[in-house]
């Protein structure tokens, strides 16, 4: 019998949380109106408003992260505006140019561990207006952040407040990608709540695909007058699901008994175990972060050996002899698999000293 290979490639390997599947089955034969106008979707909207402490917020359900980013950025920007993002941001790297395909330039800035600073953003906007040729340039109209970032780091409340202040002063929209938001909310180092995001952002989304749902993301717009015809806009982008109940049911379950805020807790603990195993094995961490993604540096021979037992993500080439790889834990990760991975990492270092010099 072939031994099952361990899989830590991403945080959406499994289907959905059992409570979601149970609710889908329980409601399967009920007849409901379409496009999210059903009673269960309405219940989910109210639960999310309550969790965000924004009873008047507009809440919309979409299907996937790239789709959500494209719809929101396209909706919030004028045709001549672009969006400021870190070079490592999802819209900058892993969305196949979806934002540019929609007609908006991504204005990339060099981040620090995946994060932008308020000062960077302020200088970028001021530099645009100070340029006497700015009428011939793309205007910065939005700032895009991720919480957690693509590198697993977190914005603190103080950092987010400073960025929000700059955006409001400069009349620039602030949009936060929360694809992995559950893992931020479950992280002990995090001090940014859903209510903080609603207070500080023009819009943000609560990720479901990577956080226990089969699929789906929830957009929260604290001021509903910002985009008063959002359902029509979503429809224009081909992103309005006819059987909207499938999204509403999932988020109704995720926001029962604070499941969403706690579903990532084990993933954080498991990621910390893997980090410790890497350190004990002498594998340098590429990024220090407190969430569910572990980035480490291996030599090419180690990577070949590891690939025989574990599925992981290639992140980037470090140099000719070393590669940055990623292990991702998730709400669905199992303790025994994490322990097995830690053992593989330990065995990887035996008899083979990593000849490595940090850049």
C-alpha positions as CSV (number, residue, x, y, z in Angstrom):
1,X,0.0,0.0,0.0
2,X,1.4,3.4,-1.0
3,X,1.9,5.7,1.9
4,X,-0.2,8.9,1.6
5,X,1.9,12.0,0.8
6,X,1.5,14.9,3.2
7,X,-0.1,18.0,1.7
8,X,0.5,21.5,3.0
9,X,0.3,23.2,-0.4
10,X,-2.4,25.7,0.5
11,X,-5.2,26.5,3.0
12,X,-8.2,25.4,0.8
13,X,-7.4,21.7,0.4
14,X,-10.6,20.4,1.9
15,X,-14.2,21.1,1.0
16,X,-16.1,22.9,3.8
17,X,-16.7,22.9,7.6
18,X,-19.1,20.1,8.5
19,X,-21.6,22.6,9.9
20,X,-21.9,24.2,6.5
21,X,-22.4,20.9,4.7
22,X,-25.0,19.8,7.2
23,X,-26.9,23.1,6.7
24,X,-26.8,22.8,2.9
25,X,-28.3,19.3,3.2
26,X,-30.9,20.4,5.7
27,X,-32.1,23.3,3.4
28,X,-31.6,21.5,0.1
29,X,-35.2,20.9,-0.7
30,X,-36.4,24.3,0.5
31,X,-37.6,26.7,-2.2
32,X,-35.9,30.1,-1.9
33,X,-35.8,33.2,-4.0
34,X,-32.6,33.9,-5.9
35,X,-29.6,36.2,-6.0
36,X,-29.2,36.4,-2.2
37,X,-32.7,37.7,-1.5
38,X,-33.6,34.7,0.6
39,X,-34.2,34.7,4.3
40,X,-31.0,32.8,5.2
41,X,-28.8,35.2,3.3
42,X,-30.6,38.1,5.1
43,X,-29.8,36.4,8.4
44,X,-26.1,36.1,7.4
45,X,-26.1,39.8,6.5
46,X,-27.4,40.7,9.9
47,X,-24.9,38.5,11.7
48,X,-22.1,40.1,9.8
49,X,-23.3,43.6,10.5
50,X,-23.5,42.7,14.2
51,X,-19.9,41.2,14.2
52,X,-18.7,44.4,12.5
53,X,-20.6,46.7,14.9
54,X,-22.0,48.5,11.8
55,X,-25.8,47.9,11.6
56,X,-26.1,50.1,8.5
57,X,-23.3,48.4,6.5
58,X,-24.0,47.1,3.0
59,X,-23.0,43.4,2.8
60,X,-22.7,41.4,-0.5
61,X,-21.7,37.8,-1.2
62,X,-19.3,37.0,-4.1
63,X,-17.7,33.8,-5.2
64,X,-13.9,34.1,-5.2
65,X,-11.0,36.4,-4.1
66,X,-9.7,37.5,-7.5
67,X,-13.3,38.2,-8.6
68,X,-14.0,40.2,-5.5
69,X,-10.9,42.3,-5.8
70,X,-11.6,43.0,-9.5
71,X,-15.3,43.9,-8.9
72,X,-14.5,46.2,-5.9
73,X,-11.5,48.0,-7.4
74,X,-13.3,48.5,-10.7
75,X,-16.4,49.8,-8.8
76,X,-14.6,52.2,-6.5
77,X,-12.2,53.8,-9.0
78,X,-12.8,56.3,-11.8
79,X,-11.6,55.2,-15.2
80,X,-8.4,57.3,-14.9
81,X,-7.4,56.1,-11.5
82,X,-5.1,53.3,-10.3
83,X,-4.7,51.3,-7.0
84,X,-1.6,51.5,-4.7
85,X,-0.5,48.0,-3.6
86,X,2.6,46.3,-2.3
87,X,4.7,44.5,-4.9
88,X,3.9,41.3,-3.1
89,X,0.2,42.0,-3.0
90,X,-2.2,39.5,-4.5
91,X,-3.4,41.9,-7.1
92,X,0.2,42.6,-8.1
93,X,1.4,39.0,-8.5
94,X,-1.2,36.2,-8.5
95,X,-4.2,37.6,-10.3
96,X,-3.0,37.3,-13.8
97,X,-3.3,41.0,-14.4
98,X,-7.1,41.0,-13.6
99,X,-7.0,44.5,-12.3
100,X,-5.3,45.8,-15.4
101,X,-7.7,43.7,-17.5
102,X,-10.4,45.7,-16.0
103,X,-8.8,49.0,-17.0
104,X,-7.0,50.0,-13.8
105,X,-3.2,50.1,-13.2
106,X,-1.7,48.6,-10.1
107,X,0.7,51.2,-8.7
108,X,3.2,48.9,-7.0
109,X,5.3,50.0,-4.0
110,X,8.1,48.2,-2.2
111,X,6.7,46.8,1.0
112,X,8.4,45.7,4.2
113,X,7.5,42.1,4.9
114,X,4.5,42.5,2.6
115,X,3.2,45.7,4.3
116,X,3.0,49.3,3.2
117,X,3.4,52.3,5.6
118,X,1.3,55.4,5.9
119,X,4.3,57.5,5.1
120,X,4.9,55.6,1.8
121,X,1.3,56.0,0.8
122,X,1.3,59.7,1.7
123,X,4.5,60.4,-0.3
124,X,3.2,58.5,-3.3
125,X,0.0,60.5,-3.4
126,X,1.8,63.8,-2.8
127,X,4.4,63.0,-5.5
128,X,1.6,62.5,-8.0
129,X,0.0,65.9,-7.3
130,X,3.4,67.7,-7.2
131,X,4.2,66.4,-10.7
132,X,3.3,69.2,-13.2
133,X,2.4,66.4,-15.7
134,X,0.0,64.6,-13.4
135,X,-2.9,65.1,-15.8
136,X,-1.0,62.7,-18.1
137,X,-0.5,60.1,-15.4
138,X,-2.5,57.5,-13.6
139,X,-4.1,59.0,-10.5
140,X,-3.8,57.1,-7.2
141,X,-7.4,56.5,-6.2
142,X,-7.2,53.6,-3.8
143,X,-4.9,51.8,-1.4
144,X,-5.1,48.0,-1.4
145,X,-4.0,46.1,1.7
146,X,-4.3,42.5,2.8
147,X,-4.9,41.3,6.3
148,X,-3.0,39.0,6.8
149,X,-0.6,40.0,4.0
150,X,0.4,37.5,1.3
151,X,3.6,36.9,3.5
152,X,1.5,36.1,6.6
153,X,2.3,39.3,8.4
154,X,-0.2,41.5,10.2
155,X,-1.1,45.1,10.2
156,X,-1.5,46.4,13.7
157,X,-4.4,48.6,14.7
158,X,-2.0,51.6,14.9
159,X,-0.6,51.0,11.4
160,X,-4.1,50.6,9.9
161,X,-5.3,53.8,11.7
162,X,-2.4,55.7,10.3
163,X,-3.0,54.5,6.8
164,X,-6.8,55.2,7.1
165,X,-6.0,58.7,8.2
166,X,-3.8,59.4,5.2
167,X,-6.4,57.9,2.8
168,X,-9.2,60.1,4.2
169,X,-7.1,63.2,4.2
170,X,-6.0,62.6,0.6
171,X,-9.5,61.5,-0.5
172,X,-8.3,58.0,-1.5
173,X,-10.3,54.9,-0.9
174,X,-9.0,52.2,1.4
175,X,-9.8,48.5,0.5
176,X,-8.7,45.5,2.5
177,X,-8.4,42.0,1.1
178,X,-9.4,39.5,3.9
179,X,-8.9,36.3,2.0
180,X,-7.3,34.8,5.1
181,X,-9.0,37.1,7.6
182,X,-10.0,34.2,9.9
183,X,-6.3,33.4,10.5
184,X,-5.7,37.0,11.5
185,X,-8.6,37.1,13.9
186,X,-7.5,33.8,15.6
187,X,-3.9,35.0,16.0
188,X,-2.9,36.1,19.5
189,X,-0.7,38.8,18.1
190,X,-3.6,40.4,16.2
191,X,-5.2,43.5,17.6
192,X,-7.4,44.4,14.6
193,X,-11.1,43.4,14.9
194,X,-13.9,43.2,12.3
195,X,-15.2,46.4,14.0
196,X,-11.9,48.1,13.4
197,X,-11.9,47.2,9.8
198,X,-15.4,48.5,9.4
199,X,-14.4,51.8,11.1
200,X,-11.2,52.3,9.2
201,X,-11.9,51.1,5.7
202,X,-14.1,52.2,2.8
203,X,-14.6,48.5,2.0
204,X,-13.2,45.1,2.9
205,X,-14.0,41.5,2.4
206,X,-14.3,38.6,4.7
207,X,-12.7,35.5,3.1
208,X,-14.6,32.2,3.1
209,X,-12.8,30.1,0.5
210,X,-9.7,29.7,2.6
211,X,-11.5,29.9,5.9
212,X,-14.0,27.0,6.0
213,X,-16.4,27.7,3.2
214,X,-16.8,25.7,0.0
215,X,-16.4,29.0,-1.8
216,X,-17.4,32.6,-1.3
217,X,-16.3,35.9,0.0
218,X,-18.3,38.6,1.8
219,X,-17.9,42.3,0.9
220,X,-18.6,44.8,3.7
221,X,-19.2,48.5,2.7
222,X,-19.6,50.4,6.0
223,X,-21.2,53.4,4.2
224,X,-24.0,51.9,1.9
225,X,-24.2,55.2,0.0
226,X,-20.7,54.7,-1.3
227,X,-21.9,52.2,-3.9
228,X,-25.7,52.5,-3.8
229,X,-26.3,50.2,-6.8
230,X,-23.8,47.5,-5.9
231,X,-26.0,44.5,-6.8
232,X,-26.3,45.9,-10.4
233,X,-22.6,46.5,-10.5
234,X,-21.9,42.9,-9.4
235,X,-24.3,41.6,-12.1
236,X,-22.5,43.6,-14.7
237,X,-19.3,41.9,-13.8
238,X,-20.9,38.4,-14.2
239,X,-20.4,37.8,-10.4
240,X,-24.0,37.6,-9.1
241,X,-24.8,34.0,-8.2
242,X,-28.4,33.0,-9.1
243,X,-28.5,30.5,-6.2
244,X,-27.2,33.1,-3.8
245,X,-28.6,30.9,-0.9
246,X,-25.4,28.8,-1.3
247,X,-23.3,31.7,-0.2
248,X,-25.7,33.0,2.4
249,X,-26.0,29.6,4.1
250,X,-22.2,29.3,4.4
251,X,-21.7,32.7,6.0
252,X,-24.8,32.3,8.2
253,X,-23.1,29.2,9.7
254,X,-19.6,30.8,9.9
255,X,-21.0,33.7,11.9
256,X,-22.9,31.5,14.4
257,X,-21.3,31.4,17.8
258,X,-18.2,33.3,16.5
259,X,-17.1,30.3,14.5
260,X,-15.4,32.5,11.9
261,X,-13.4,34.3,14.6
262,X,-12.1,31.0,16.1
263,X,-11.9,28.6,13.1
264,X,-8.3,29.5,12.4
265,X,-7.0,28.9,15.9
266,X,-5.6,25.3,15.3
267,X,-4.0,26.4,12.1
268,X,-2.0,29.1,14.0
269,X,-0.9,26.6,16.6
270,X,0.1,24.1,13.9
271,X,2.0,26.7,11.9
272,X,4.0,27.6,15.0
273,X,4.9,23.9,15.4
274,X,6.2,23.8,11.9
275,X,8.2,27.0,12.4
276,X,9.8,25.5,15.4
277,X,10.7,22.3,13.5
278,X,12.3,24.4,10.8
279,X,14.4,26.3,13.2
280,X,15.4,23.2,15.1
281,X,16.4,21.6,11.8
282,X,18.5,24.6,10.8
283,X,16.2,25.7,8.0
284,X,16.1,29.5,7.9
285,X,12.7,31.2,7.9
286,X,12.4,33.6,5.0
287,X,9.7,35.6,6.8
288,X,8.9,35.8,10.5
289,X,5.1,35.9,10.7
290,X,2.5,34.8,13.3
291,X,-0.2,33.4,11.0
292,X,-0.8,30.2,9.1
293,X,1.8,30.4,6.3
294,X,5.4,29.2,7.0
295,X,8.1,30.3,4.6
296,X,11.5,28.6,4.8
297,X,14.7,28.3,2.7
298,X,15.9,24.9,1.6
299,X,18.8,24.0,-0.7
300,X,17.9,22.3,-4.0
301,X,18.8,18.8,-2.8
302,X,16.7,19.2,0.3
303,X,13.8,20.4,-1.8
304,X,14.0,17.2,-4.0
305,X,14.0,15.0,-0.9
306,X,11.1,16.9,0.7
307,X,9.0,16.7,-2.5
308,X,9.0,12.9,-2.2
309,X,7.0,13.0,1.0
310,X,5.3,16.4,1.1
311,X,3.4,18.7,-1.2
312,X,4.3,22.3,-0.6
313,X,4.3,25.5,-2.5
314,X,7.2,26.8,-4.5
315,X,7.4,30.5,-3.5
316,X,10.5,32.0,-5.2
317,X,14.1,31.3,-6.2
318,X,16.4,32.5,-3.4
319,X,19.7,32.0,-5.3
320,X,21.1,29.4,-7.6
321,X,21.3,26.8,-4.9
322,X,18.4,27.7,-2.6
323,X,14.6,28.1,-2.9
324,X,12.0,29.6,-0.7
325,X,9.1,27.2,-0.1
326,X,5.8,27.6,1.8
327,X,3.9,25.3,4.1
328,X,0.3,26.4,4.7
329,X,-1.9,25.1,7.5
330,X,-5.7,25.5,7.6
331,X,-8.8,25.2,9.6
332,X,-8.9,21.6,8.4
333,X,-5.3,20.6,9.1
334,X,-4.9,17.5,11.3
335,X,-2.6,17.2,14.2
336,X,-1.1,13.8,13.1
337,X,-0.2,15.3,9.7
338,X,1.5,18.3,11.3
339,X,3.5,16.0,13.5
340,X,4.5,13.8,10.5
341,X,5.6,16.9,8.6
342,X,7.7,18.1,11.6
343,X,9.4,14.6,11.6
344,X,10.1,14.8,7.9
345,X,11.7,18.3,8.4
346,X,13.8,16.9,11.2
347,X,15.0,14.0,9.1
348,X,15.7,16.4,6.3
349,X,18.5,18.0,8.3
350,X,20.2,14.9,9.5
351,X,23.6,14.5,8.0
352,X,23.2,17.4,5.7
353,X,24.2,20.9,6.9
354,X,22.6,23.7,5.1
355,X,25.3,25.7,3.4
356,X,23.5,29.0,3.4
357,X,24.3,32.7,3.7
358,X,21.5,35.1,4.1
359,X,21.3,37.9,1.6
